[in-house]
Amino acid sequence: MSPYTHYGVLYALYPLCPSCRLHVSLLCFILSIRAPGALHGMICNLCKFEPREGEMGHHSRCCPLRGVESRRSLPSDNPFSLRGPFVSQYRVHRAQCQFCGLIGHTGKTLKLVPTRWAVLSTGQLVLAHNSPSLTKADFMCCFVSEDTVRLLLSRVYDGSM
């Protein structure tokens, strides 16, 4: 049994819990052990990265730009908000932005907007299909410019991020 074709067996043994970072890391690892070029032609729905022939691609679950604003810090009338205490002290609500210096986001934290994100009936946050390309309006920090977005995307495409 090859791990390249039967990674679903590991998923069946260790089902995903939406709040567990270990399971998301495990899934990213399982998807990354596939044969080089096996993810060719797959476009990341978040950053729109499409690998060339022989290059390793990535899913939107493993995209380096996947960080979003904290759902527990959103106002209660927002459709993405969650009620309750913060579950981890190492989440983005404690991070400091390298551009503006404010606490609560980083330079690559994305806003939760209905054009890009959706909430399932289970409460899990998922990427909406056919979402537009990333622009400066998608980032939390007000100091992120279109040039910064292009730089972030080029670093993701080069694999240096």
C-alpha positions in Angstrom: 0.0 0.0 0.0 1.6 3.3 -1.1 1.2 6.4 0.9 0.9 8.4 -2.3 -2.4 6.9 -3.3 -3.9 5.7 0.0 -3.6 8.8 2.3 -7.4 8.5 2.8 -6.7 5.6 5.1 -4.8 7.9 7.5 -7.6 10.4 7.3 -10.1 7.7 8.3 -7.9 6.8 11.3 -7.4 10.4 12.3 -10.6 12.4 11.4 -10.2 16.1 11.3 -11.3 18.3 14.2 -11.9 21.9 13.0 -10.2 23.4 16.0 -7.2 21.1 16.2 -3.9 22.4 14.7 -2.4 19.0 14.9 -4.9 17.5 12.6 -4.6 20.3 10.0 -0.8 19.9 10.2 -1.2 16.1 9.7 -3.4 16.7 6.7 -0.9 19.1 5.1 1.9 16.6 5.8 -0.1 13.7 4.2 -0.9 15.8 1.2 2.7 16.9 0.8 4.1 13.3 0.7 2.4 12.6 -2.6 4.7 12.1 -5.6 6.3 15.3 -7.1 4.0 16.6 -9.8 1.0 14.8 -8.4 -0.6 18.1 -7.5 0.2 19.6 -10.9 -2.7 21.4 -12.4 -4.3 22.0 -9.0 -4.8 25.7 -8.4 -4.8 27.0 -4.8 -8.2 28.7 -4.4 -6.8 31.3 -2.0 -3.6 32.6 -3.7 -4.3 31.2 -7.2 -0.9 29.4 -7.3 -0.6 26.8 -10.1 2.6 24.8 -10.1 4.6 24.1 -13.2 5.2 20.6 -14.4 7.3 18.7 -11.9 6.8 21.3 -9.1 4.9 20.6 -5.9 1.7 22.5 -5.4 -0.4 23.2 -2.3 -4.0 23.2 -1.4 -5.8 26.1 0.1 -5.7 24.3 3.5 -1.9 24.5 3.5 -1.5 27.9 1.8 0.9 30.2 3.7 -1.6 33.0 3.4 -4.4 31.1 5.1 -4.3 33.1 8.4 -7.6 34.9 9.1 -8.8 37.3 11.7 -10.1 35.9 15.0 -13.7 35.0 14.7 -14.2 35.5 18.5 -13.2 39.2 18.3 -15.8 40.0 15.6 -19.0 41.8 16.6 -22.0 39.6 17.3 -24.0 40.8 14.2 -21.2 39.6 11.9 -22.1 36.3 10.2 -18.6 34.9 10.9 -18.5 35.7 14.6 -18.2 33.0 17.3 -19.1 33.5 21.0 -17.0 32.3 23.9 -13.5 32.6 25.3 -10.4 32.5 23.2 -9.2 28.9 23.2 -5.4 29.5 22.5 -3.1 32.3 23.6 -1.0 31.7 20.5 -3.6 32.7 17.9 -3.7 35.8 15.8 -5.6 37.9 18.4 -2.3 38.0 20.4 0.0 38.6 17.3 1.6 42.0 16.5 1.6 43.4 13.0 5.0 44.0 11.5 3.7 46.9 9.4 1.5 49.0 11.7 2.5 47.6 15.1 -1.0 47.0 16.3 -1.9 43.8 18.2 -4.6 41.6 16.8 -3.4 40.7 13.3 -0.2 40.2 11.3 0.8 41.6 7.9 -0.7 38.6 6.1 -3.9 38.2 8.1 -7.0 38.1 5.9 -10.3 39.7 6.6 -13.4 37.4 6.8 -15.6 38.7 4.0 -18.6 36.9 2.4 -17.0 37.2 -1.1 -14.1 35.0 -0.1 -15.3 32.9 2.9 -18.4 30.9 3.9 -19.5 29.2 7.1 -20.8 25.6 6.9 -23.8 24.4 9.0 -21.3 22.8 11.4 -19.7 26.2 12.0 -16.5 25.4 10.1 -15.0 28.3 8.1 -14.3 27.3 4.4 -13.1 29.1 1.3 -15.9 30.1 -1.1 -15.7 28.8 -4.6 -14.6 31.1 -7.4 -13.3 33.7 -5.0 -11.5 36.7 -6.7 -7.7 37.2 -6.6 -6.2 38.7 -3.4 -6.1 42.5 -3.2 -5.2 44.9 -0.4 -8.8 45.1 0.7 -8.6 41.4 1.7 -5.9 42.1 4.4 -6.5 43.3 7.9 -3.6 45.8 8.1 -4.4 49.2 6.6 -0.7 49.6 5.6 -0.7 46.7 3.2 -0.6 48.0 -0.4 -1.1 46.4 -3.8 2.7 46.2 -4.1 2.9 44.3 -0.7 0.2 41.9 -1.9 2.2 41.3 -5.1 5.3 40.7 -3.1 3.6 38.2 -0.7 2.1 36.3 -3.7 5.5 36.2 -5.5 7.1 34.8 -2.3 4.4 32.1 -2.1 4.9 31.3 -5.8 8.7 31.1 -5.4 8.3 28.8 -2.4 10.3 31.2 -0.1 7.4 31.6 2.3 
